[in-house]
Amino acid sequence: MKLVLFALGICAVFSNASVVEGKLESIKNKGELIVGVKNDIPHYALLYESTGEIKGFEVDIAKLLAKSILGDEKN
């Protein structure tokens, strides 16, 4: 029984890997990474009304992901 569950787990990992790879290719082809964050949590994502920018940890992570996937954090 454990072997069957292990085999099912392995299949799930590989099927998810192909789904993720397909999504990454879709993002690369589009040339744009769209990320949603909240804008009211200090240090994580906070909207600064004076500049209209959202800054914080979540924004920094989104920029790192964009740079890693697309080569540029502005997209």
PDB file of N, CA, C and O in Angstrom:
ATOM      1  N   MET A   1       0.820  -1.201   0.000  1.00  0.00           N
ATOM      2  CA  MET A   1       0.000   0.000   0.000  1.00  0.00           C
ATOM      3  C   MET A   1       0.864   1.266   0.000  1.00  0.00           C
ATOM      4  O   MET A   1       0.562   2.233  -0.699  1.00  0.00           O
ATOM      5  N   LYS A   2       1.943   1.247   0.794  1.00  0.00           N
ATOM      6  CA  LYS A   2       2.824   2.417   0.851  1.00  0.00           C
ATOM      7  C   LYS A   2       3.480   2.674  -0.493  1.00  0.00           C
ATOM      8  O   LYS A   2       3.672   3.823  -0.890  1.00  0.00           O
ATOM      9  N   LEU A   3       3.824   1.596  -1.196  1.00  0.00           N
ATOM     10  CA  LEU A   3       4.459   1.734  -2.502  1.00  0.00           C
ATOM     11  C   LEU A   3       3.513   2.389  -3.506  1.00  0.00           C
ATOM     12  O   LEU A   3       3.938   3.215  -4.314  1.00  0.00           O
ATOM     13  N   VAL A   4       2.246   2.027  -3.458  1.00  0.00           N
ATOM     14  CA  VAL A   4       1.249   2.621  -4.352  1.00  0.00           C
ATOM     15  C   VAL A   4       1.103   4.111  -4.068  1.00  0.00           C
ATOM     16  O   VAL A   4       1.061   4.921  -4.993  1.00  0.00           O
ATOM     17  N   LEU A   5       1.026   4.471  -2.795  1.00  0.00           N
ATOM     18  CA  LEU A   5       0.905   5.878  -2.436  1.00  0.00           C
ATOM     19  C   LEU A   5       2.150   6.656  -2.847  1.00  0.00           C
ATOM     20  O   LEU A   5       2.046   7.788  -3.319  1.00  0.00           O
ATOM     21  N   PHE A   6       3.318   6.059  -2.672  1.00  0.00           N
ATOM     22  CA  PHE A   6       4.562   6.702  -3.079  1.00  0.00           C
ATOM     23  C   PHE A   6       4.577   6.922  -4.589  1.00  0.00           C
ATOM     24  O   PHE A   6       4.955   7.996  -5.058  1.00  0.00           O
ATOM     25  N   ALA A   7       4.164   5.902  -5.354  1.00  0.00           N
ATOM     26  CA  ALA A   7       4.122   6.014  -6.808  1.00  0.00           C
ATOM     27  C   ALA A   7       3.136   7.093  -7.243  1.00  0.00           C
ATOM     28  O   ALA A   7       3.420   7.859  -8.164  1.00  0.00           O
ATOM     29  N   LEU A   8       1.988   7.158  -6.591  1.00  0.00           N
ATOM     30  CA  LEU A   8       1.015   8.211  -6.912  1.00  0.00           C
ATOM     31  C   LEU A   8       1.592   9.590  -6.596  1.00  0.00           C
ATOM     32  O   LEU A   8       1.373  10.545  -7.341  1.00  0.00           O
ATOM     33  N   GLY A   9       2.323   9.689  -5.500  1.00  0.00           N
ATOM     34  CA  GLY A   9       2.959  10.958  -5.147  1.00  0.00           C
ATOM     35  C   GLY A   9       3.980  11.386  -6.181  1.00  0.00           C
ATOM     36  O   GLY A   9       4.045  12.560  -6.546  1.00  0.00           O
ATOM     37  N   ILE A  10       4.781  10.436  -6.656  1.00  0.00           N
ATOM     38  CA  ILE A  10       5.773  10.735  -7.693  1.00  0.00           C
ATOM     39  C   ILE A  10       5.080  11.210  -8.965  1.00  0.00           C
ATOM     40  O   ILE A  10       5.515  12.183  -9.580  1.00  0.00           O
ATOM     41  N   CYS A  11       4.016  10.537  -9.360  1.00  0.00           N
ATOM     42  CA  CYS A  11       3.265  10.945 -10.561  1.00  0.00           C
ATOM     43  C   CYS A  11       2.707  12.355 -10.396  1.00  0.00           C
ATOM     44  O   CYS A  11       2.730  13.149 -11.336  1.00  0.00           O
ATOM     45  N   ALA A  12       2.212  12.662  -9.217  1.00  0.00           N
ATOM     46  CA  ALA A  12       1.662  14.000  -8.968  1.00  0.00           C
ATOM     47  C   ALA A  12       2.743  15.057  -9.085  1.00  0.00           C
ATOM     48  O   ALA A  12       2.504  16.130  -9.638  1.00  0.00           O
ATOM     49  N   VAL A  13       3.933  14.765  -8.567  1.00  0.00           N
ATOM     50  CA  VAL A  13       5.037  15.731  -8.651  1.00  0.00           C
ATOM     51  C   VAL A  13       5.406  15.980 -10.098  1.00  0.00           C
ATOM     52  O   VAL A  13       5.556  17.132 -10.504  1.00  0.00           O
ATOM     53  N   PHE A  14       5.557  14.920 -10.889  1.00  0.00           N
ATOM     54  CA  PHE A  14       5.950  15.103 -12.283  1.00  0.00           C
ATOM     55  C   PHE A  14       4.858  15.763 -13.106  1.00  0.00           C
ATOM     56  O   PHE A  14       5.164  16.558 -13.994  1.00  0.00           O
ATOM     57  N   SER A  15       3.600  15.462 -12.842  1.00  0.00           N
ATOM     58  CA  SER A  15       2.537  16.117 -13.599  1.00  0.00           C
ATOM     59  C   SER A  15       2.462  17.590 -13.231  1.00  0.00           C
ATOM     60  O   SER A  15       2.201  18.427 -14.095  1.00  0.00           O
ATOM     61  N   ASN A  16       2.686  17.923 -11.967  1.00  0.00           N
ATOM     62  CA  ASN A  16       2.711  19.328 -11.555  1.00  0.00           C
ATOM     63  C   ASN A  16       3.902  20.050 -12.162  1.00  0.00           C
ATOM     64  O   ASN A  16       3.795  21.223 -12.520  1.00  0.00           O
ATOM     65  N   ALA A  17       5.035  19.367 -12.284  1.00  0.00           N
ATOM     66  CA  ALA A  17       6.221  19.979 -12.872  1.00  0.00           C
ATOM     67  C   ALA A  17       5.950  20.388 -14.314  1.00  0.00           C
ATOM     68  O   ALA A  17       6.384  21.458 -14.740  1.00  0.00           O
ATOM     69  N   SER A  18       5.246  19.562 -15.068  1.00  0.00           N
ATOM     70  CA  SER A  18       4.959  19.910 -16.461  1.00  0.00           C
ATOM     71  C   SER A  18       3.969  21.067 -16.531  1.00  0.00           C
ATOM     72  O   SER A  18       4.052  21.897 -17.437  1.00  0.00           O
ATOM     73  N   VAL A  19       3.039  21.131 -15.590  1.00  0.00           N
ATOM     74  CA  VAL A  19       2.091  22.248 -15.547  1.00  0.00           C
ATOM     75  C   VAL A  19       2.844  23.544 -15.243  1.00  0.00           C
ATOM     76  O   VAL A  19       2.605  24.572 -15.878  1.00  0.00           O
ATOM     77  N   VAL A  20       3.746  23.489 -14.276  1.00  0.00           N
ATOM     78  CA  VAL A  20       4.535  24.676 -13.917  1.00  0.00           C
ATOM     79  C   VAL A  20       5.392  25.108 -15.092  1.00  0.00           C
ATOM     80  O   VAL A  20       5.476  26.298 -15.394  1.00  0.00           O
ATOM     81  N   GLU A  21       6.024  24.160 -15.754  1.00  0.00           N
ATOM     82  CA  GLU A  21       6.858  24.485 -16.912  1.00  0.00           C
ATOM     83  C   GLU A  21       6.026  25.150 -18.005  1.00  0.00           C
ATOM     84  O   GLU A  21       6.486  26.095 -18.645  1.00  0.00           O
ATOM     85  N   GLY A  22       4.813  24.666 -18.220  1.00  0.00           N
ATOM     86  CA  GLY A  22       3.935  25.276 -19.212  1.00  0.00           C
ATOM     87  C   GLY A  22       3.558  26.698 -18.841  1.00  0.00           C
ATOM     88  O   GLY A  22       3.491  27.574 -19.704  1.00  0.00           O
ATOM     89  N   LYS A  23       3.311  26.931 -17.557  1.00  0.00           N
ATOM     90  CA  LYS A  23       2.970  28.280 -17.110  1.00  0.00           C
ATOM     91  C   LYS A  23       4.167  29.219 -17.241  1.00  0.00           C
ATOM     92  O   LYS A  23       4.008  30.378 -17.624  1.00  0.00           O
ATOM     93  N   LEU A  24       5.371  28.721 -16.922  1.00  0.00           N
ATOM     94  CA  LEU A  24       6.568  29.548 -17.077  1.00  0.00           C
ATOM     95  C   LEU A  24       6.775  29.932 -18.537  1.00  0.00           C
ATOM     96  O   LEU A  24       7.105  31.079 -18.841  1.00  0.00           O
ATOM     97  N   GLU A  25       6.583  28.978 -19.436  1.00  0.00           N
ATOM     98  CA  GLU A  25       6.714  29.282 -20.859  1.00  0.00           C
ATOM     99  C   GLU A  25       5.672  30.299 -21.303  1.00  0.00           C
ATOM    100  O   GLU A  25       5.961  31.169 -22.124  1.00  0.00           O
ATOM    101  N   SER A  26       4.473  30.193 -20.767  1.00  0.00           N
ATOM    102  CA  SER A  26       3.421  31.155 -21.098  1.00  0.00           C
ATOM    103  C   SER A  26       3.808  32.568 -20.644  1.00  0.00           C
ATOM    104  O   SER A  26       3.606  33.537 -21.376  1.00  0.00           O
ATOM    105  N   ILE A  27       4.360  32.674 -19.444  1.00  0.00           N
ATOM    106  CA  ILE A  27       4.799  33.981 -18.928  1.00  0.00           C
ATOM    107  C   ILE A  27       5.922  34.534 -19.792  1.00  0.00           C
ATOM    108  O   ILE A  27       5.924  35.716 -20.136  1.00  0.00           O
ATOM    109  N   LYS A  28       6.878  33.675 -20.143  1.00  0.00           N
ATOM    110  CA  LYS A  28       8.004  34.120 -20.980  1.00  0.00           C
ATOM    111  C   LYS A  28       7.517  34.585 -22.347  1.00  0.00           C
ATOM    112  O   LYS A  28       7.972  35.609 -22.858  1.00  0.00           O
ATOM    113  N   ASN A  29       6.594  33.834 -22.934  1.00  0.00           N
ATOM    114  CA  ASN A  29       6.067  34.208 -24.254  1.00  0.00           C
ATOM    115  C   ASN A  29       5.306  35.530 -24.201  1.00  0.00           C
ATOM    116  O   ASN A  29       5.378  36.337 -25.129  1.00  0.00           O
ATOM    117  N   LYS A  30       4.577  35.741 -23.109  1.00  0.00           N
ATOM    118  CA  LYS A  30       3.823  36.983 -22.951  1.00  0.00           C
ATOM    119  C   LYS A  30       4.757  38.156 -22.647  1.00  0.00           C
ATOM    120  O   LYS A  30       4.464  39.300 -22.993  1.00  0.00           O
ATOM    121  N   GLY A  31       5.897  37.855 -21.988  1.00  0.00           N
ATOM    122  CA  GLY A  31       6.864  38.896 -21.650  1.00  0.00           C
ATOM    123  C   GLY A  31       6.427  39.748 -20.479  1.00  0.00           C
ATOM    124  O   GLY A  31       6.914  40.865 -20.300  1.00  0.00           O
ATOM    125  N   GLU A  32       5.506  39.223 -19.678  1.00  0.00           N
ATOM    126  CA  GLU A  32       4.973  40.000 -18.564  1.00  0.00           C
ATOM    127  C   GLU A  32       4.577  39.058 -17.431  1.00  0.00           C
ATOM    128  O   GLU A  32       3.935  38.032 -17.657  1.00  0.00           O
ATOM    129  N   LEU A  33       4.968  39.420 -16.212  1.00  0.00           N
ATOM    130  CA  LEU A  33       4.571  38.671 -15.024  1.00  0.00           C
ATOM    131  C   LEU A  33       3.606  39.546 -14.244  1.00  0.00           C
ATOM    132  O   LEU A  33       3.955  40.652 -13.832  1.00  0.00           O
ATOM    133  N   ILE A  34       2.406  39.056 -14.044  1.00  0.00           N
ATOM    134  CA  ILE A  34       1.391  39.807 -13.300  1.00  0.00           C
ATOM    135  C   ILE A  34       1.297  39.209 -11.905  1.00  0.00           C
ATOM    136  O   ILE A  34       1.035  38.017 -11.744  1.00  0.00           O
ATOM    137  N   VAL A  35       1.513  40.052 -10.893  1.00  0.00           N
ATOM    138  CA  VAL A  35       1.503  39.612  -9.493  1.00  0.00           C
ATOM    139  C   VAL A  35       0.559  40.514  -8.716  1.00  0.00           C
ATOM    140  O   VAL A  35       0.589  41.735  -8.869  1.00  0.00           O
ATOM    141  N   GLY A  36      -0.278  39.909  -7.880  1.00  0.00           N
ATOM    142  CA  GLY A  36      -1.179  40.672  -7.028  1.00  0.00           C
ATOM    143  C   GLY A  36      -0.687  40.676  -5.592  1.00  0.00           C
ATOM    144  O   GLY A  36      -0.286  39.637  -5.068  1.00  0.00           O
ATOM    145  N   VAL A  37      -0.715  41.824  -4.960  1.00  0.00           N
ATOM    146  CA  VAL A  37      -0.346  41.939  -3.548  1.00  0.00           C
ATOM    147  C   VAL A  37      -1.365  42.846  -2.863  1.00  0.00           C
ATOM    148  O   VAL A  37      -2.052  43.635  -3.512  1.00  0.00           O
ATOM    149  N   LYS A  38      -1.447  42.720  -1.555  1.00  0.00           N
ATOM    150  CA  LYS A  38      -2.271  43.658  -0.804  1.00  0.00           C
ATOM    151  C   LYS A  38      -1.513  44.971  -0.737  1.00  0.00           C
ATOM    152  O   LYS A  38      -0.313  45.009  -1.008  1.00  0.00           O
ATOM    153  N   ASN A  39      -2.187  46.032  -0.384  1.00  0.00           N
ATOM    154  CA  ASN A  39      -1.500  47.321  -0.325  1.00  0.00           C
ATOM    155  C   ASN A  39      -1.668  48.014   1.024  1.00  0.00           C
ATOM    156  O   ASN A  39      -1.514  49.231   1.128  1.00  0.00           O
ATOM    157  N   ASP A  40      -1.984  47.231   2.057  1.00  0.00           N
ATOM    158  CA  ASP A  40      -2.247  47.861   3.348  1.00  0.00           C
ATOM    159  C   ASP A  40      -1.548  47.173   4.519  1.00  0.00           C
ATOM    160  O   ASP A  40      -1.986  47.285   5.664  1.00  0.00           O
ATOM    161  N   ILE A  41      -0.453  46.457   4.225  1.00  0.00           N
ATOM    162  CA  ILE A  41       0.258  45.757   5.287  1.00  0.00           C
ATOM    163  C   ILE A  41       1.697  46.273   5.335  1.00  0.00           C
ATOM    164  O   ILE A  41       2.507  45.933   4.473  1.00  0.00           O
ATOM    165  N   PRO A  42       2.015  47.088   6.335  1.00  0.00           N
ATOM    166  CA  PRO A  42       3.375  47.641   6.443  1.00  0.00           C
ATOM    167  C   PRO A  42       4.440  46.544   6.409  1.00  0.00           C
ATOM    168  O   PRO A  42       4.259  45.467   6.978  1.00  0.00           O
ATOM    169  N   HIS A  43       5.519  46.828   5.752  1.00  0.00           N
ATOM    170  CA  HIS A  43       6.690  45.966   5.577  1.00  0.00           C
ATOM    171  C   HIS A  43       6.460  44.842   4.570  1.00  0.00           C
ATOM    172  O   HIS A  43       7.434  44.295   4.052  1.00  0.00           O
ATOM    173  N   TYR A  44       5.233  44.480   4.276  1.00  0.00           N
ATOM    174  CA  TYR A  44       4.956  43.431   3.289  1.00  0.00           C
ATOM    175  C   TYR A  44       4.531  44.046   1.961  1.00  0.00           C
ATOM    176  O   TYR A  44       5.098  43.719   0.919  1.00  0.00           O
ATOM    177  N   ALA A  45       3.552  44.920   1.987  1.00  0.00           N
ATOM    178  CA  ALA A  45       3.100  45.632   0.792  1.00  0.00           C
ATOM    179  C   ALA A  45       2.233  46.797   1.266  1.00  0.00           C
ATOM    180  O   ALA A  45       1.116  46.603   1.746  1.00  0.00           O
ATOM    181  N   LEU A  46       2.758  47.984   1.124  1.00  0.00           N
ATOM    182  CA  LEU A  46       2.049  49.167   1.599  1.00  0.00           C
ATOM    183  C   LEU A  46       2.037  50.228   0.509  1.00  0.00           C
ATOM    184  O   LEU A  46       3.074  50.543  -0.075  1.00  0.00           O
ATOM    185  N   LEU A  47       0.864  50.774   0.240  1.00  0.00           N
ATOM    186  CA  LEU A  47       0.720  51.834  -0.747  1.00  0.00           C
ATOM    187  C   LEU A  47       1.125  53.165  -0.122  1.00  0.00           C
ATOM    188  O   LEU A  47       0.563  53.597   0.884  1.00  0.00           O
ATOM    189  N   TYR A  48       2.110  53.798  -0.741  1.00  0.00           N
ATOM    190  CA  TYR A  48       2.517  55.135  -0.319  1.00  0.00           C
ATOM    191  C   TYR A  48       1.748  56.126  -1.189  1.00  0.00           C
ATOM    192  O   TYR A  48       2.044  56.293  -2.372  1.00  0.00           O
ATOM    193  N   GLU A  49       0.764  56.775  -0.590  1.00  0.00           N
ATOM    194  CA  GLU A  49      -0.114  57.665  -1.357  1.00  0.00           C
ATOM    195  C   GLU A  49       0.627  58.851  -1.948  1.00  0.00           C
ATOM    196  O   GLU A  49       0.219  59.377  -2.983  1.00  0.00           O
ATOM    197  N   SER A  50       1.711  59.283  -1.310  1.00  0.00           N
ATOM    198  CA  SER A  50       2.459  60.431  -1.821  1.00  0.00           C
ATOM    199  C   SER A  50       3.110  60.132  -3.173  1.00  0.00           C
ATOM    200  O   SER A  50       3.251  61.027  -4.006  1.00  0.00           O
ATOM    201  N   THR A  51       3.509  58.862  -3.393  1.00  0.00           N
ATOM    202  CA  THR A  51       4.158  58.500  -4.652  1.00  0.00           C
ATOM    203  C   THR A  51       3.302  57.592  -5.526  1.00  0.00           C
ATOM    204  O   THR A  51       3.569  57.440  -6.718  1.00  0.00           O
ATOM    205  N   GLY A  52       2.265  56.983  -4.929  1.00  0.00           N
ATOM    206  CA  GLY A  52       1.427  56.050  -5.661  1.00  0.00           C
ATOM    207  C   GLY A  52       2.074  54.684  -5.845  1.00  0.00           C
ATOM    208  O   GLY A  52       1.560  53.857  -6.599  1.00  0.00           O
ATOM    209  N   GLU A  53       3.195  54.432  -5.166  1.00  0.00           N
ATOM    210  CA  GLU A  53       3.908  53.166  -5.283  1.00  0.00           C
ATOM    211  C   GLU A  53       3.566  52.234  -4.122  1.00  0.00           C
ATOM    212  O   GLU A  53       3.302  52.673  -3.002  1.00  0.00           O
ATOM    213  N   ILE A  54       3.579  50.950  -4.420  1.00  0.00           N
ATOM    214  CA  ILE A  54       3.450  49.943  -3.381  1.00  0.00           C
ATOM    215  C   ILE A  54       4.853  49.402  -3.128  1.00  0.00           C
ATOM    216  O   ILE A  54       5.536  48.977  -4.059  1.00  0.00           O
ATOM    217  N   LYS A  55       5.277  49.419  -1.877  1.00  0.00           N
ATOM    218  CA  LYS A  55       6.617  48.951  -1.525  1.00  0.00           C
ATOM    219  C   LYS A  55       6.523  47.952  -0.385  1.00  0.00           C
ATOM    220  O   LYS A  55       5.606  48.002   0.435  1.00  0.00           O
ATOM    221  N   GLY A  56       7.487  47.046  -0.350  1.00  0.00           N
ATOM    222  CA  GLY A  56       7.557  46.078   0.735  1.00  0.00           C
ATOM    223  C   GLY A  56       8.086  44.735   0.271  1.00  0.00           C
ATOM    224  O   GLY A  56       8.470  44.567  -0.886  1.00  0.00           O
ATOM    225  N   PHE A  57       8.100  43.775   1.198  1.00  0.00           N
ATOM    226  CA  PHE A  57       8.654  42.448   0.970  1.00  0.00           C
ATOM    227  C   PHE A  57       8.007  41.736  -0.215  1.00  0.00           C
ATOM    228  O   PHE A  57       8.712  41.177  -1.055  1.00  0.00           O
ATOM    229  N   GLU A  58       6.677  41.749  -0.295  1.00  0.00           N
ATOM    230  CA  GLU A  58       5.990  41.067  -1.392  1.00  0.00           C
ATOM    231  C   GLU A  58       6.363  41.662  -2.742  1.00  0.00           C
ATOM    232  O   GLU A  58       6.514  40.935  -3.724  1.00  0.00           O
ATOM    233  N   VAL A  59       6.511  42.960  -2.794  1.00  0.00           N
ATOM    234  CA  VAL A  59       6.902  43.635  -4.034  1.00  0.00           C
ATOM    235  C   VAL A  59       8.332  43.252  -4.405  1.00  0.00           C
ATOM    236  O   VAL A  59       8.630  43.009  -5.575  1.00  0.00           O
ATOM    237  N   ASP A  60       9.215  43.198  -3.408  1.00  0.00           N
ATOM    238  CA  ASP A  60      10.602  42.804  -3.661  1.00  0.00           C
ATOM    239  C   ASP A  60      10.687  41.376  -4.201  1.00  0.00           C
ATOM    240  O   ASP A  60      11.460  41.099  -5.119  1.00  0.00           O
ATOM    241  N   ILE A  61       9.892  40.475  -3.631  1.00  0.00           N
ATOM    242  CA  ILE A  61       9.869  39.087  -4.105  1.00  0.00           C
ATOM    243  C   ILE A  61       9.335  39.025  -5.536  1.00  0.00           C
ATOM    244  O   ILE A  61       9.867  38.283  -6.361  1.00  0.00           O
ATOM    245  N   ALA A  62       8.298  39.789  -5.835  1.00  0.00           N
ATOM    246  CA  ALA A  62       7.742  39.811  -7.192  1.00  0.00           C
ATOM    247  C   ALA A  62       8.781  40.312  -8.194  1.00  0.00           C
ATOM    248  O   ALA A  62       8.884  39.786  -9.302  1.00  0.00           O
ATOM    249  N   LYS A  63       9.540  41.318  -7.807  1.00  0.00           N
ATOM    250  CA  LYS A  63      10.594  41.835  -8.688  1.00  0.00           C
ATOM    251  C   LYS A  63      11.685  40.796  -8.915  1.00  0.00           C
ATOM    252  O   LYS A  63      12.182  40.654 -10.032  1.00  0.00           O
ATOM    253  N   LEU A  64      12.065  40.063  -7.858  1.00  0.00           N
ATOM    254  CA  LEU A  64      13.061  39.001  -8.004  1.00  0.00           C
ATOM    255  C   LEU A  64      12.563  37.893  -8.929  1.00  0.00           C
ATOM    256  O   LEU A  64      13.320  37.374  -9.749  1.00  0.00           O
ATOM    257  N   LEU A  65      11.292  37.535  -8.792  1.00  0.00           N
ATOM    258  CA  LEU A  65      10.717  36.520  -9.681  1.00  0.00           C
ATOM    259  C   LEU A  65      10.719  36.995 -11.136  1.00  0.00           C
ATOM    260  O   LEU A  65      11.088  36.245 -12.040  1.00  0.00           O
ATOM    261  N   ALA A  66      10.310  38.230 -11.350  1.00  0.00           N
ATOM    262  CA  ALA A  66      10.289  38.775 -12.710  1.00  0.00           C
ATOM    263  C   ALA A  66      11.689  38.785 -13.308  1.00  0.00           C
ATOM    264  O   ALA A  66      11.876  38.436 -14.474  1.00  0.00           O
ATOM    265  N   LYS A  67      12.672  39.186 -12.509  1.00  0.00           N
ATOM    266  CA  LYS A  67      14.051  39.220 -13.000  1.00  0.00           C
ATOM    267  C   LYS A  67      14.551  37.816 -13.305  1.00  0.00           C
ATOM    268  O   LYS A  67      15.260  37.611 -14.290  1.00  0.00           O
ATOM    269  N   SER A  68      14.189  36.851 -12.471  1.00  0.00           N
ATOM    270  CA  SER A  68      14.615  35.476 -12.674  1.00  0.00           C
ATOM    271  C   SER A  68      13.954  34.858 -13.909  1.00  0.00           C
ATOM    272  O   SER A  68      14.607  34.144 -14.669  1.00  0.00           O
ATOM    273  N   ILE A  69      12.679  35.128 -14.109  1.00  0.00           N
ATOM    274  CA  ILE A  69      11.942  34.516 -15.215  1.00  0.00           C
ATOM    275  C   ILE A  69      12.156  35.268 -16.518  1.00  0.00           C
ATOM    276  O   ILE A  69      12.364  34.652 -17.564  1.00  0.00           O
ATOM    277  N   LEU A  70      12.106  36.590 -16.466  1.00  0.00           N
ATOM    278  CA  LEU A  70      12.124  37.400 -17.682  1.00  0.00           C
ATOM    279  C   LEU A  70      13.441  38.130 -17.922  1.00  0.00           C
ATOM    280  O   LEU A  70      13.675  38.655 -19.010  1.00  0.00           O
ATOM    281  N   GLY A  71      14.302  38.164 -16.902  1.00  0.00           N
ATOM    282  CA  GLY A  71      15.569  38.861 -17.048  1.00  0.00           C
ATOM    283  C   GLY A  71      15.481  40.341 -16.739  1.00  0.00           C
ATOM    284  O   GLY A  71      16.482  41.051 -16.841  1.00  0.00           O
ATOM    285  N   ASP A  72      14.294  40.826 -16.359  1.00  0.00           N
ATOM    286  CA  ASP A  72      14.086  42.238 -16.082  1.00  0.00           C
ATOM    287  C   ASP A  72      13.002  42.378 -15.027  1.00  0.00           C
ATOM    288  O   ASP A  72      11.933  41.785 -15.171  1.00  0.00           O
ATOM    289  N   GLU A  73      13.244  43.138 -13.981  1.00  0.00           N
ATOM    290  CA  GLU A  73      12.247  43.279 -12.915  1.00  0.00           C
ATOM    291  C   GLU A  73      11.134  44.259 -13.246  1.00  0.00           C
ATOM    292  O   GLU A  73      10.175  44.369 -12.482  1.00  0.00           O
ATOM    293  N   LYS A  74      11.229  44.958 -14.337  1.00  0.00           N
ATOM    294  CA  LYS A  74      10.216  45.963 -14.689  1.00  0.00           C
ATOM    295  C   LYS A  74       9.002  45.364 -15.376  1.00  0.00           C
ATOM    296  O   LYS A  74       7.972  46.030 -15.478  1.00  0.00           O
ATOM    297  N   ASN A  75       9.091  44.128 -15.851  1.00  0.00           N
ATOM    298  CA  ASN A  75       7.971  43.507 -16.586  1.00  0.00           C
ATOM    299  C   ASN A  75       7.119  42.670 -15.685  1.00  0.00           C
ATOM    300  O   ASN A  75       6.138  42.078 -16.137  1.00  0.00           O
TER     301      ASN A  75
END
